[in-house]
Amino acid sequence: MSGDVAALRFSLVVPIFDEEANVAALLAEVGEVLAPHGPFECLAVDDGSRDQSLARMRAWKAEHGAGWLRIVRLARNAGQSAAVMAGVQAARAPIVATIDGDMQNDPRDLPAMLAIVEAGEADAVVGVRRKRQDTFTRRLSSRIGNGVRNWLTGDRVTDAACGIKVIRREFFARAPQFVGMHRFMATLVRYQGGKVVERDVHHRPRAAGTAKYGIGNRIWRGLRDCFAMRWLRTRVLTHRVQEEF
């Protein structure tokens, strides 16, 4: 491992799917906000976008000479969990942060979340959008979904779908991988014996582009995933090697 890589404070993973109208502003904000809190790297993972997201990210990197930016391109659209995990697997820092690619998360929330993990006060810090800037239908469906999720998984997470998180990389590495896992990371950390802290974060209206999720394409998948997590709770391996002689 090179000295530069060893010195990385954290890796930021941003899944991108059809966000051509947002990527330039997103990358500019990430660089401006997080550069003073580095050294860091940002892995922008293009999840098989059908628009100009990838081309615009490449152009932005070339124009600004952003050495902290790494662009990962998936071979095809594989979903948000796959995009997040592709970024995590390529990440080189011991702590991984995530935000969504639609600019509704505010990267200014990350330094305080990062400090909690670095201080050893938690293994994961997950965001809670107390003042969520979405439609009433989306807020209501999320509230119902969180209630059902907590009932079935035996856990309590206030805002499972919030994309802004800071987690020790080892907990990502040990977690079972499945479609939809990014919404269950707080629970997966707890299942592994880790400590999770929730923190209120800012949430902004979508400035451009269109939402990729709605009630119709989440309810049945989410319910199935909850039952899978209920089974996993009693079956997950939680051992850790203490020492070797």
ABEGO torsion letter per residue (X at the ends): XBAAAAABABBBBBBBBGAAAAAAAAAAAAAAAAAAAOBBBBBBBBBGBABAAAAAAAAAAAAAGBAABBBBBBABBAEAAAAAAAAAAABABABBBBBBAAGABBAAAAAAAAAAAAAGABABBBBBBABBBBBAAAAAAAAAAAAAAAAAAGBBBABAABABBBBBAAAAAABBBBBGAAAAAAAAAAAAGBBBBBBBBBBBBBABEBBABBAAAAAAAAAAAAAAAAAAAAABBABBBABBX
